[in-house]
Amino acid sequence: MSSYKVALVGNPNVGKSTIFNSLTGMKQHTGNWTGKTVGNCEGHYKFNNDNFTIVDIPGTYSLMSNSEEEEIARNFICFEKHDAVVIVVDATSLERNLNLVFQIMEITSNIIVCVNLLDEAKKKGITIDFKKLSVLLGVPVVGTIGKKKKTLINLKNEIANVCSGKISPTPKYIKYIPIIEDSISLLSSEIDIPFPLSRWISLKLICNNGSLISSISNRFNLNLNTTSINSKLDEIACLLVRNDISASNIENALLTSILKQCEHITKAVCTYKEIDYTKRTIKIDKILTSKKFGIPIMLLFLCLLFWITIVGANYPSQLLSDFFASIKEKILVFFEYVHSPTWLTSILVNGVYQTVTWVISVMLPPMAIFFPLFTILEDLGFLPRIAFNLDRCFKCACTSGKQALTMCMGFGCNAAAVVGTRIINSPREKLIAILTNCFVPCNGRFPFLITVATIFISGSIAGIFSGLVAAIVVMFVVLLGILLTLLVSKILSKTILKGLPSSFTLELPPYRTPQIGKILIRSLFDRTLFVLGKAISIAAPAGIVIWLFSNINIGGISILDFIANTLNPFAKLIGLDGYILTGFILGIPANEIVLPIILMGYLKNKELIDIENVAVIGNILTANGWNLLTAINVMIFTLLHFPCGTTLLTIKKETKSIKWTIVSFILPTLCGIIVCFITTQTYNLINLI
């Protein structure tokens, strides 16, 4: 029995992670948009009594760029020990995908090309001659449909043959223009490392890729700064300049040669029943990505998403709340039966249990609705169109259009979106995306926004229209967050993080029929339960802290009341009160517990309040001075305040900086204070007039 390691690489959105899941049985999150995998994932399978480890490399279009996912892909292929590299390509976009194939060929020869999505190619009338393609590339070629395991048998066979040495691929390398080929020959003789790596390293030296050259030198213990190499590099530079090739355009010259070969091979192996096979997609995109209709349609979908979530979450939330209330009674009976001390019963039941069950009953239903709907849009291929529509806006803000993609991730979880910023090439633009990420409300903040909008804005409207009005209000709050994201990004780009926006390739994938079964599994288990689990793990200890704050007295009043009274003068300036600010501060572990803390403070309770009826909550808030202005400011501050504890820890991990973590805490909070202050003073001024 032998063990082998295989790298799985390819462009984003070619079904690479689907093949990974089918081979290994793992349920890695796949999606119909760019940037789903930003780190290596490993899986295992057995075939013919041999063990195979598959490493899923982040999707990348090229090995010439410097984004984090491209560096991960390039470094693994170049520096890590592996027995084979499977390059997954899209059967419907072969010409574009072959670019990466030829670039990887220059690093390693143990390559298998997997032509995936044959079902989509068939629908579009595209036929590929695999035997001819294999001859032209000099490597094994296999056709697959990633979601159908039966089609992967041939791929497993080829992987086994290449890993064991039964097949020795002989890649047909790109022949660049004569001056570049002569330069490679001149330099490769000085590099003491086997072919084809010596050829590739020569190219990197000629292109003067400093950071990569340093990595190569350290990893292979090579001295690439010798007098002989430098002398030949000077000679090559002179030769290239005479042929109008400089350091700034040499990679373009290399890419031109690769693309010409890609075009030549595609014409030789592909036949099309219908030339305009993308006609339907183009027609839809003319509407969804148009300057006139693109953004309005995006807002319509957003409003519909919120409306379905608001209306649909009410009933299960009520059922869960009733269920947990009945369980609470039984738990209290049990503690009384075992003669538990009163303080212990109170801290465990009224502190931990009450906090955790509130988070579950408030958070689970909207997540269980929102995430599947969001995943459907993802599988359809609508999210990249949103990014395309917002790209112009982010360019005007001097940031990367990829920030629109990470912003979309933030609707589910800000912490996940911070990790997603790894798809942004520029460190400056990545940092801006991290600092402004929490301007988009995560799923934990939606319940509070929805409750306040329902009570104070749509409460007087009966029937189905009440939910619709609440959805429109929440959508406007989200729009405010998007506008502030652009404004703050622009300010950061012109001040402490100066720079010009970088360019990037944004693929608009074909529209695909969502796989409902996988959507339910992925959205409920990979997203909903994962996020809920993290919230519960934070809410449980937070429940103890909240119980202590409400039960320990200082000078005759509880710590909770003391903090609220201290903050009240400042809170009044921004249209809030001390209990509201205290709720946000104590809600750092999880945004879901902000409202119950506020209610507990108002009612002078020693435990978190679990009130199922929205009307009762409204009466409590109104009795404690809430009005329309308070509701507006609370929604603004819910949108614009410090990130939750999980997001802050993620920011610290991604930026590796306490300074930027503190900035990410202060920046949105300062924006929230300023906007609430302006709103309050404007409201008061209008009333005076």
C-alpha positions as a printed Julia matrix, in Angstrom:
689×3 Matrix{Float64}:
   0.0    0.0     0.0
   1.34   3.43   -1.01
   0.41   6.95    0.03
   0.32   9.89   -2.37
  -0.4   13.61   -2.15
  -2.33  15.34   -4.95
  -2.94  19.07   -5.45
  -6.32  20.13   -6.84
  -6.12  23.52   -8.58
  -8.14  25.55  -11.05
  -9.85  28.85  -11.8
 -12.58  29.98   -9.4
 -16.03  28.64  -10.21
 -15.0   25.56  -12.23
 -16.45  23.03   -9.76
 -13.11  22.28   -8.13
 -14.49  22.08   -4.58
 -17.38  19.92   -5.82
 -14.85  17.41   -7.2
 -12.95  17.63   -3.91
 -16.16  16.81   -2.0
 -17.04  13.95   -4.36
 -13.58  12.42   -4.07
 -13.14  12.77   -0.31
 -16.69  12.84    1.05
 -16.0   16.12    2.84
 -18.61  18.87    2.67
 -16.52  21.9     1.9
 -18.56  25.01    1.08
 -18.81  25.47   -2.68
 -20.48  28.34   -4.48
 -21.23  29.9    -7.84
 -18.98  32.91   -7.29
 -15.34  33.86   -6.81
 -13.42  33.62   -3.58
 -14.98  30.64   -1.79
 -11.71  28.93   -0.82
  -9.04  31.16    0.69
  -6.94  28.47    2.36
  -5.84  24.9     1.64
  -8.23  22.09    2.62
  -7.17  18.45    2.86
  -9.22  15.32    2.3
  -8.49  11.63    1.86
  -9.71   8.66   -0.15
  -8.61   5.1    -0.97
  -8.32   3.68   -4.47
  -6.87   0.3    -5.52
  -5.54  -0.19   -1.96
  -3.55   3.05   -2.11
  -4.13   6.13    0.07
  -4.53   9.53   -1.58
  -4.46  12.91    0.15
  -6.17  15.62   -1.9
  -5.28  19.25   -1.16
  -7.86  21.75   -2.42
  -5.92  24.88   -3.4
  -7.67  28.29   -3.54
  -9.11  29.09   -6.97
  -6.84  31.31   -9.06
  -6.78  32.63  -12.61
  -3.02  33.01  -12.8
   0.27  32.39  -10.98
   1.64  35.79  -12.06
  -0.32  37.92   -9.59
   0.19  38.55   -5.87
  -3.19  38.02   -4.24
  -3.2   35.78   -1.19
  -5.01  32.88   -2.86
  -2.64  33.01   -5.86
   0.39  33.01   -3.57
  -1.01  30.0    -1.68
  -1.55  28.12   -4.96
   1.85  29.02   -6.4
   3.76  28.27   -3.19
   2.12  24.87   -2.75
   2.79  23.8    -6.34
   6.33  25.13   -6.28
   7.54  24.34   -2.77
   5.43  21.54   -1.28
   6.01  17.86   -1.99
   3.25  16.37   -4.13
   2.95  13.43   -6.51
   0.5   14.95   -8.98
  -1.37  18.15   -9.77
  -4.95  17.92  -11.04
  -5.93  21.1   -12.9
  -9.71  21.48  -13.12
 -10.92  23.47  -16.13
 -14.38  24.57  -17.24
 -15.55  22.75  -20.38
 -17.6   25.81  -21.37
 -14.61  28.2   -21.07
 -11.66  26.06  -22.1
  -9.65  28.81  -23.78
  -9.6   31.03  -20.68
  -8.82  28.11  -18.35
  -5.85  26.82  -20.38
  -3.91  29.93  -19.35
  -3.45  28.48  -15.85
  -2.65  25.02  -17.27
   0.31  26.34  -19.25
   1.6   28.36  -16.29
   1.56  25.3   -14.0
   3.25  23.21  -16.71
   6.29  25.45  -16.31
   6.62  24.4   -12.65
   5.85  20.67  -12.69
   5.3   17.93  -15.27
   3.13  15.54  -13.19
  -0.1   17.11  -14.41
  -3.6   15.79  -15.13
  -6.14  18.09  -16.79
  -9.7   17.51  -15.58
 -12.27  19.01  -17.95
 -15.27  19.53  -15.68
 -18.87  20.72  -16.14
 -19.47  18.5   -19.17
 -23.21  18.63  -18.43
 -23.22  22.4   -18.93
 -21.09  22.05  -22.06
 -23.61  19.55  -23.47
 -26.5   21.94  -22.83
 -24.63  24.62  -24.76
 -23.78  22.26  -27.63
 -20.01  22.22  -26.91
 -18.03  19.06  -27.72
 -14.37  18.56  -26.77
 -11.96  16.04  -28.33
 -10.15  14.83  -25.19
  -7.65  12.61  -27.03
  -6.56  15.45  -29.27
  -6.37  17.83  -26.31
  -4.17  15.32  -24.45
  -1.8   15.08  -27.45
  -1.58  18.86  -27.84
  -0.89  19.4   -24.14
   1.26  16.33  -23.6
  -0.57  15.39  -20.38
  -3.51  13.09  -19.48
  -6.96  14.68  -19.97
 -10.15  13.42  -18.28
 -13.74  14.65  -18.66
 -15.96  14.84  -15.55
 -19.21  16.06  -14.07
 -18.12  16.91  -10.53
 -21.45  16.25   -8.81
 -21.7   12.75  -10.36
 -19.25  10.4    -8.65
 -19.45   7.82  -11.47
 -17.72  10.23  -13.83
 -14.73  10.48  -11.44
 -13.58   6.86  -11.85
 -11.4    7.73  -14.86
  -9.95  10.68  -12.93
  -9.02   8.39  -10.03
  -7.37   5.98  -12.48
  -5.27   8.73  -14.08
  -4.26  10.11  -10.66
  -3.13   6.62   -9.6
  -1.21   6.09  -12.86
   0.62   9.43  -12.67
   1.4    9.1    -8.94
   2.74   5.54   -9.32
   4.79   6.42  -12.41
   2.83   4.24  -14.84
   2.24   7.39  -16.86
   4.92  10.06  -17.23
   3.38  13.25  -18.67
   5.54  15.23  -21.1
   4.0   18.73  -21.15
   4.25  20.79  -24.34
   5.73  23.99  -22.99
   4.9   27.39  -24.43
   7.42  28.62  -26.95
   7.79  32.3   -26.29
   9.11  34.82  -28.79
  12.76  34.05  -29.75
  14.33  36.81  -27.65
  12.67  35.48  -24.46
  13.53  31.85  -25.28
  17.16  32.87  -25.86
  17.16  34.71  -22.52
  15.79  31.63  -20.71
  18.45  29.39  -22.27
  21.18  31.86  -21.35
  20.11  31.95  -17.7
  18.84  28.42  -16.94
  22.32  26.93  -17.4
  23.39  28.91  -14.31
  20.63  27.49  -12.08
  21.49  24.19  -10.43
  18.0   22.7   -10.22
  16.16  20.13  -12.4
  14.04  21.05  -15.42
  11.27  22.38  -15.64
  11.79  24.37  -12.43
  15.06  25.8   -13.75
  13.18  27.21  -16.76
  10.45  28.69  -14.54
  12.94  30.23  -12.07
  14.77  31.77  -15.03
  11.52  33.4   -16.12
  10.92  34.77  -12.6
  14.47  36.19  -12.53
  13.96  37.83  -15.92
  10.64  39.28  -14.69
  12.39  40.48  -11.52
   9.78  39.03   -9.15
  11.67  39.97   -5.96
   9.51  38.38   -3.23
   9.16  35.1    -5.12
  12.89  34.97   -5.93
  13.63  35.36   -2.21
  11.26  32.48   -1.38
  12.82  30.28   -4.07
  16.34  31.0    -2.77
  15.41  30.1     0.81
  13.36  27.01   -0.04
  15.84  25.42   -2.46
  18.94  26.78   -0.73
  19.98  28.52   -3.95
  22.16  31.57   -4.35
  20.46  33.52   -7.13
  22.54  36.62   -6.53
  25.85  35.41   -7.93
  28.1   37.55  -10.1
  27.51  35.22  -13.05
  23.69  35.36  -12.77
  23.66  39.14  -12.28
  25.95  39.58  -15.27
  23.66  37.52  -17.48
  20.59  39.34  -16.17
  22.18  42.66  -17.16
  22.93  41.25  -20.6
  19.36  39.95  -20.94
  17.91  43.31  -19.84
  19.84  45.05  -22.62
  18.67  42.5   -25.19
  15.04  42.88  -24.11
  15.16  46.69  -24.17
  16.45  46.59  -27.74
  13.33  44.56  -28.59
  11.01  47.01  -26.8
  10.47  44.69  -23.83
  10.92  46.25  -20.38
  10.45  45.08  -16.8
   6.99  46.65  -16.8
   5.64  44.8   -19.85
   7.55  41.5   -19.96
   4.76  39.6   -18.19
   2.31  40.95  -20.78
   4.61  39.58  -23.5
   4.65  36.17  -21.79
   0.88  36.21  -21.35
   0.33  37.12  -24.99
   2.23  34.0   -26.09
   0.23  31.83  -23.68
  -3.12  33.23  -24.8
  -2.28  32.69  -28.47
  -1.53  29.04  -27.74
  -4.74  28.72  -25.7
  -6.74  30.07  -28.63
  -4.98  27.74  -31.09
  -5.66  24.62  -28.99
  -9.28  25.53  -28.25
 -10.03  25.97  -31.96
  -8.43  22.58  -32.64
 -10.34  20.54  -30.02
 -13.73  22.27  -29.56
 -16.77  22.13  -31.81
 -19.95  24.16  -31.29
 -23.46  23.24  -32.43
 -24.57  26.78  -31.7
 -22.14  29.68  -31.97
 -24.27  31.94  -29.73
 -24.5   29.42  -26.88
 -24.18  32.24  -24.31
 -27.06  34.19  -25.85
 -29.5   33.64  -22.95
 -26.93  34.59  -20.29
 -25.99  37.74  -22.21
 -29.66  38.77  -22.51
 -30.23  38.37  -18.76
 -26.99  40.16  -17.93
 -27.97  43.13  -20.09
 -30.77  43.69  -17.58
 -29.2   42.61  -14.27
 -25.9   44.41  -14.85
 -27.2   47.47  -16.7
 -26.57  50.95  -15.31
 -30.3   51.65  -15.42
 -31.81  48.48  -13.92
 -28.91  46.7   -12.17
 -28.99  48.44   -8.78
 -32.83  48.81   -8.57
 -33.23  45.06   -9.23
 -30.56  44.36   -6.6
 -32.51  46.46   -4.06
 -35.75  44.68   -4.99
 -34.17  41.28   -4.34
 -32.75  42.58   -1.07
 -36.14  43.87    0.08
 -37.82  40.58   -0.9
 -35.17  38.65    1.03
 -35.8   40.7     4.17
 -39.57  40.51    3.82
 -39.6   36.7     3.57
 -37.2   36.51    6.53
 -39.29  38.88    8.69
 -42.65  37.26    7.94
 -41.34  33.7     8.07
 -39.32  34.03   11.3
 -42.18  35.22   13.53
 -43.93  31.87   14.01
 -40.93  29.59   14.68
 -39.48  32.21   17.06
 -42.73  32.11   19.06
 -42.74  28.29   19.13
 -39.1   28.12   20.26
 -39.68  30.73   22.95
 -42.71  28.83   24.3
 -40.76  25.56   24.21
 -37.8   26.99   26.14
 -40.16  28.6    28.68
 -41.76  25.2    29.39
 -38.32  23.58   29.72
 -37.27  26.36   32.12
 -40.1   25.45   34.49
 -38.98  21.81   34.55
 -35.35  22.85   35.17
 -36.42  25.01   38.12
 -38.38  22.08   39.55
 -35.28  19.87   39.18
 -33.01  22.38   40.95
 -35.55  22.69   43.75
 -35.69  18.88   44.01
 -31.9   18.6    44.43
 -31.91  21.53   46.91
 -29.64  23.69   44.79
 -28.6   26.99   46.43
 -30.74  29.9    45.29
 -27.76  31.85   43.93
 -26.56  28.85   41.87
 -30.06  28.21   40.47
 -30.39  31.87   39.56
 -27.0   32.17   37.84
 -27.44  28.91   35.85
 -31.1   29.33   34.92
 -31.73  33.07   34.92
 -28.22  33.83   33.69
 -26.82  31.13   31.39
 -30.01  29.29   30.31
 -32.06  32.43   29.73
 -29.3   34.09   27.68
 -28.58  31.04   25.53
 -32.24  30.26   24.83
 -32.98  33.89   23.94
 -30.12  33.8    21.41
 -31.45  30.55   19.93
 -35.11  31.59   19.73
 -34.31  35.04   18.3
 -31.4   34.1    16.04
 -32.15  30.61   14.7
 -35.42  31.23   12.76
 -34.22  34.25   10.7
 -30.89  32.52   10.0
 -32.66  29.32    8.95
 -34.61  31.41    6.41
 -32.03  34.02    5.41
 -29.08  31.7     4.76
 -30.9   29.29    2.38
 -32.33  32.25    0.41
 -28.9   33.87    0.31
 -27.38  30.56   -0.83
 -29.95  30.26   -3.63
 -28.85  33.68   -4.95
 -25.27  32.46   -4.64
 -25.92  29.24   -6.58
 -27.85  31.1    -9.26
 -24.81  33.29   -9.88
 -26.53  36.52   -8.77
 -23.94  37.6    -6.16
 -21.15  38.24   -8.69
 -23.62  40.46  -10.58
 -24.15  42.48   -7.39
 -20.37  42.9    -7.15
 -20.25  43.96  -10.79
 -22.95  46.59  -10.22
 -21.13  47.96   -7.16
 -17.67  47.78   -8.72
 -17.94  51.29  -10.17
 -18.92  52.65   -6.75
 -15.95  51.04   -5.02
 -13.6   52.23   -7.77
 -14.84  55.8    -7.09
 -13.98  55.17   -3.42
 -10.42  54.19   -4.53
 -10.83  50.61   -3.3
 -11.11  47.17   -4.84
 -14.34  46.03   -6.46
 -13.77  42.7    -4.67
 -14.84  44.53   -1.51
 -18.4   44.2    -2.81
 -18.05  40.4    -2.57
 -16.77  40.5     1.02
 -19.53  42.97    1.87
 -22.1   40.42    0.65
 -20.5   37.81    2.94
 -21.01  40.26    5.83
 -24.79  39.89    5.63
 -24.32  36.41    7.03
 -21.41  36.94    9.43
 -18.95  39.83    9.7
 -16.24  37.5    11.02
 -16.56  35.25    7.95
 -16.43  38.33    5.72
 -13.19  39.48    7.38
 -11.63  36.12    6.48
 -13.07  36.54    2.96
 -11.02  39.71    2.44
  -8.08  37.42    1.64
  -9.33  37.44   -1.96
  -8.28  41.13   -2.23
  -4.81  41.49   -3.76
  -3.75  44.84   -2.33
  -2.87  44.89    1.41
  -4.13  48.5     1.56
  -7.48  47.63    0.02
  -7.78  44.48    2.14
  -7.3   46.56    5.3
  -9.94  49.08    4.18
 -12.38  46.2     3.54
 -11.71  44.82    7.04
 -12.14  48.21    8.75
 -15.45  48.95    7.0
 -16.86  45.42    7.0
 -19.16  45.81   10.01
 -21.01  48.72    8.34
 -23.09  45.89    6.83
 -25.39  44.35    9.46
 -24.72  40.69   10.18
 -27.41  38.16   10.9
 -27.05  38.8    14.63
 -28.16  42.43   14.24
 -31.12  41.77   11.95
 -33.53  40.56   14.69
 -33.09  43.8    16.68
 -33.49  45.94   13.53
 -36.58  43.99   12.53
 -38.15  44.24   16.02
 -37.66  48.01   16.29
 -38.87  48.63   12.71
 -41.94  46.45   13.34
 -42.9   48.19   16.62
 -42.3   51.85   15.84
 -42.6   52.18   12.06
 -44.86  49.45   10.68
 -46.72  48.69   13.94
 -49.75  50.76   12.99
 -50.15  48.94    9.66
 -52.19  45.76    9.69
 -51.76  42.55    7.74
 -49.11  41.52    5.26
 -48.14  45.12    4.51
 -46.75  45.51    8.02
 -43.96  43.05    7.25
 -43.35  44.72    3.89
 -42.94  48.17    5.47
 -40.56  46.72    8.07
 -38.55  45.07    5.26
 -38.31  48.39    3.37
 -37.12  50.18    6.52
 -34.47  47.51    7.18
 -33.41  47.79    3.53
 -32.92  51.55    3.93
 -30.8   50.91    7.03
 -28.69  48.5     4.96
 -28.39  51.14    2.21
 -27.13  53.61    4.8
 -24.48  51.05    5.75
 -23.43  50.6     2.11
 -23.21  54.37    1.56
 -21.11  54.8     4.7
 -18.89  51.9     3.6
 -18.16  53.79    0.37
 -17.74  57.16    2.12
 -15.42  55.87    4.86
 -13.45  53.82    2.3
 -12.96  57.0     0.26
 -11.82  58.96    3.33
  -9.38  56.22    4.36
  -8.04  56.03    0.77
  -7.35  59.76    0.79
  -5.84  59.95    4.29
  -4.15  57.23    6.34
  -4.41  54.52    3.65
  -3.63  56.47    0.5
  -3.53  54.72   -2.84
  -5.16  54.11   -6.19
  -7.7   51.33   -6.8
  -6.25  48.12   -8.21
  -7.69  46.27  -11.17
  -8.96  42.7   -10.96
 -10.72  40.05  -12.99
 -14.33  39.45  -11.98
 -15.86  36.4   -13.6
 -19.6   36.45  -14.23
 -20.39  32.73  -14.04
 -23.19  31.14  -16.04
 -26.61  30.97  -14.41
 -27.08  27.57  -12.84
 -30.07  25.75  -11.39
 -29.71  25.72   -7.58
 -29.3   22.29   -5.99
 -31.99  22.56   -3.3
 -30.85  19.54   -1.29
 -27.27  20.74   -1.04
 -28.44  24.29   -0.32
 -30.46  23.14    2.68
 -27.61  21.03    4.03
 -24.97  23.7     3.4
 -26.94  26.67    4.66
 -28.42  24.95    7.73
 -25.4   22.96    8.88
 -22.34  24.75    7.46
 -23.69  28.25    8.08
 -26.68  28.45   10.41
 -25.6   25.9    13.03
 -21.95  26.97   12.79
 -22.74  30.65   13.41
 -25.33  29.74   16.06
 -22.82  27.49   17.83
 -20.28  30.29   18.0
 -22.94  32.71   19.3
 -24.01  30.24   22.02
 -20.41  29.6    23.11
 -20.06  33.35   23.68
 -23.58  33.93   25.06
 -23.25  31.33   27.84
 -20.39  33.05   29.74
 -21.95  36.42   28.85
 -25.09  35.29   30.68
 -23.06  34.85   33.87
 -21.53  38.33   33.53
 -24.95  39.9    32.87
 -26.44  38.11   35.91
 -23.59  39.38   38.1
 -24.05  42.94   36.81
 -27.75  42.89   37.61
 -27.43  41.2    41.02
 -24.37  42.85   42.58
 -25.19  46.22   44.14
 -23.01  49.31   44.56
 -24.36  52.01   46.86
 -27.81  50.48   46.88
 -28.13  50.04   43.08
 -26.99  47.26   40.75
 -23.87  47.56   38.61
 -26.18  47.54   35.57
 -28.14  50.54   36.89
 -24.92  52.29   37.92
 -23.43  51.98   34.43
 -26.71  53.08   32.81
 -26.99  56.15   35.03
 -23.36  57.09   34.35
 -23.82  56.82   30.57
 -27.24  58.49   30.48
 -26.15  62.16   30.0
 -23.98  61.28   27.01
 -26.59  58.88   25.63
 -29.25  61.63   25.67
 -27.07  63.78   23.38
 -27.29  61.13   20.66
 -30.98  60.34   21.13
 -30.55  57.2    23.24
 -30.47  56.49   26.97
 -28.08  54.88   29.43
 -29.74  51.44   29.35
 -29.54  51.31   25.55
 -25.8   52.08   25.56
 -25.27  49.61   28.41
 -27.06  46.96   26.36
 -24.73  47.51   23.42
 -21.61  47.45   25.64
 -22.61  44.25   27.46
 -23.74  42.81   24.11
 -20.18  42.75   22.71
 -20.06  38.92   23.01
 -23.19  38.56   20.83
 -25.44  41.22   19.28
 -28.5   39.05   19.92
 -28.52  39.81   23.67
 -28.65  43.62   23.39
 -32.46  43.92   23.47
 -33.03  41.55   26.44
 -30.39  43.45   28.45
 -32.23  46.72   27.74
 -35.56  45.18   28.79
 -34.01  43.73   31.94
 -32.72  47.17   32.87
 -36.07  48.85   32.3
 -38.02  46.31   34.37
 -35.39  46.17   37.15
 -35.26  42.4    36.81
 -32.48  40.18   38.06
 -32.56  38.06   34.91
 -32.81  38.41   31.16
 -36.36  39.05   30.01
 -37.87  36.62   27.53
 -41.0   38.27   26.16
 -42.5   36.6    23.12
 -45.1   39.24   22.19
 -43.71  42.14   20.13
 -46.6   44.35   21.3
 -45.61  43.82   24.95
 -42.01  44.73   24.12
 -43.3   47.87   22.41
 -45.33  48.85   25.5
 -42.27  48.43   27.75
 -40.07  50.52   25.45
 -42.69  53.25   25.02
 -43.25  53.42   28.81
 -39.52  54.07   29.21
 -39.45  57.06   26.88
 -38.96  55.51   23.44
 -40.42  57.38   20.49
 -39.83  57.52   16.74
 -36.53  59.4    17.2
 -35.3   56.8    19.71
 -36.22  53.98   17.32
 -34.39  55.64   14.41
 -31.27  56.24   16.5
 -31.33  52.71   17.88
 -31.47  51.29   14.33
 -28.62  53.6    13.27
 -26.52  52.6    16.29
 -27.35  48.92   15.74
 -25.91  49.32   12.26
 -22.98  51.52   13.31
 -21.26  50.3    16.42
 -18.26  48.19   17.35
 -18.04  44.64   15.93
 -18.9   41.66   18.12
 -16.18  39.84   20.05
 -15.81  37.07   17.45
 -15.29  39.59   14.65
 -12.74  41.56   16.7
 -10.74  38.38   17.36
 -10.89  37.54   13.65
  -9.67  41.05   12.73
  -6.76  40.66   15.17
  -5.88  37.32   13.56
  -6.11  38.64    9.97
  -4.31  41.97   10.5
  -1.88  40.65   13.15
  -2.18  44.1    14.7
  -3.68  45.38   17.95
  -3.66  48.9    16.46
  -5.92  48.06   13.52
  -8.18  45.97   15.76
  -8.68  49.03   17.99
  -9.3   51.18   14.89
 -11.93  48.68   13.68
 -13.63  49.08   17.09
 -13.5   52.89   17.21
 -14.27  53.71   13.55
 -17.86  52.39   13.24
 -18.68  53.47   16.8
 -17.54  57.03   16.08
 -19.61  57.03   12.87
 -22.65  55.83   14.84
 -22.24  58.56   17.47
 -21.85  61.29   14.83
 -24.83  60.15   12.73
 -27.08  59.73   15.81
 -26.03  63.17   17.12
 -26.82  64.84   13.78
 -30.17  63.01   13.57
 -31.12  64.01   17.13
 -30.17  67.66   16.78
 -31.91  67.93   13.4
 -35.07  66.35   14.85
 -35.01  68.73   17.84
 -34.43  71.72   15.58
 -37.4   70.81   13.37
 -39.61  70.46   16.48
 -38.53  73.9    17.68
 -39.46  75.43   14.34
